[in-house]
């Protein structure tokens, strides 16, 4: 099992950036072969001080292996997502990959 978690900070100058990011991920990333689990959503508010609440969107995907995730990274739909959705709507991203 391989997990790929992406934390997105959207562009504050684009009022619809969060919605465009959510819709674009559903359109371009979810159907990529090899994705076993796909979950994207808005940051959930919390009263706990250890919870980071500075980001707007998080993506959690799982794959059978690191090799499957590597294929996902170069898939044409992923590349299209980066160009059409990620770049115009995000100012920062952090990725956590783990086995």
C-alpha positions as CSV (number, residue, x, y, z in Angstrom):
1,X,0.0,0.0,0.0
2,X,1.3,3.5,-0.9
3,X,-0.4,6.7,0.3
4,X,-0.1,10.1,-1.4
5,X,-1.4,13.1,0.5
6,X,-1.4,16.5,-0.9
7,X,-2.2,19.7,1.0
8,X,-3.2,22.8,-1.1
9,X,-3.1,26.5,-0.3
10,X,-5.3,28.2,-2.9
11,X,-4.6,31.5,-4.5
12,X,-6.4,34.2,-2.4
13,X,-6.7,36.4,-5.4
14,X,-9.0,33.8,-7.0
15,X,-12.3,33.7,-5.1
16,X,-13.4,30.4,-6.8
17,X,-10.0,28.6,-6.5
18,X,-11.2,26.1,-3.9
19,X,-14.2,25.1,-6.0
20,X,-12.1,24.9,-9.2
21,X,-9.5,22.7,-7.4
22,X,-12.1,20.3,-6.0
23,X,-14.0,20.0,-9.3
24,X,-10.7,19.7,-11.3
25,X,-9.4,16.9,-9.1
26,X,-12.6,14.9,-9.5
27,X,-12.5,15.4,-13.2
28,X,-8.8,14.7,-13.9
29,X,-7.3,12.7,-11.0
30,X,-10.1,10.4,-9.8
31,X,-10.3,8.4,-13.0
32,X,-6.6,7.7,-13.4
33,X,-5.9,4.0,-13.4
34,X,-4.3,2.6,-10.3
35,X,-6.0,4.9,-7.8
36,X,-7.5,2.5,-5.1
37,X,-8.9,5.3,-2.9
38,X,-9.6,8.9,-3.7
39,X,-10.7,11.5,-1.2
40,X,-10.5,15.3,-1.7
41,X,-12.1,17.9,0.5
42,X,-12.0,21.2,2.3
43,X,-10.0,21.7,5.5
44,X,-12.2,20.7,8.5
45,X,-12.2,23.3,11.2
46,X,-11.0,22.1,14.6
47,X,-10.7,23.4,18.2
48,X,-7.5,21.3,18.6
49,X,-4.3,23.4,18.5
50,X,-2.3,20.6,16.9
51,X,-4.5,20.7,13.8
52,X,-3.1,22.8,10.9
53,X,-5.9,25.1,9.7
54,X,-3.9,27.2,7.3
55,X,-4.7,25.3,4.1
56,X,-7.9,25.1,2.1
57,X,-8.0,21.6,0.4
58,X,-6.5,18.2,1.0
59,X,-6.2,15.2,-1.3
60,X,-5.7,11.7,0.0
61,X,-5.1,8.9,-2.6
62,X,-3.9,5.3,-2.1
63,X,-2.2,3.0,-4.5
64,X,-1.2,-0.7,-4.5
65,X,2.5,0.3,-4.7
66,X,4.9,3.1,-5.2
67,X,5.3,2.0,-8.8
68,X,1.5,2.6,-9.3
69,X,1.8,6.1,-7.8
70,X,4.8,6.8,-10.0
71,X,2.7,5.9,-13.1
72,X,-0.1,8.2,-11.8
73,X,2.4,11.1,-11.6
74,X,3.2,11.0,-15.3
75,X,-0.3,10.0,-16.5
76,X,-1.7,12.5,-19.1
77,X,-4.7,13.4,-16.9
78,X,-2.4,14.2,-14.0
79,X,-0.3,16.4,-16.2
80,X,-3.4,18.1,-17.5
81,X,-4.6,18.7,-13.9
82,X,-1.3,20.4,-13.1
83,X,-1.5,22.7,-16.0
84,X,-5.2,23.5,-16.1
85,X,-6.2,23.4,-12.4
86,X,-3.3,23.3,-10.0
87,X,-1.1,26.1,-11.5
88,X,-3.8,28.7,-11.9
89,X,-5.5,28.0,-8.5
90,X,-2.8,27.2,-6.0
91,X,0.0,29.2,-4.4
92,X,1.5,26.5,-2.3
93,X,1.5,22.7,-2.0
94,X,3.0,20.1,0.4
95,X,3.1,16.4,-0.3
96,X,3.3,13.5,2.1
97,X,4.0,10.1,0.6
98,X,4.3,7.0,2.8
99,X,4.3,3.3,2.5
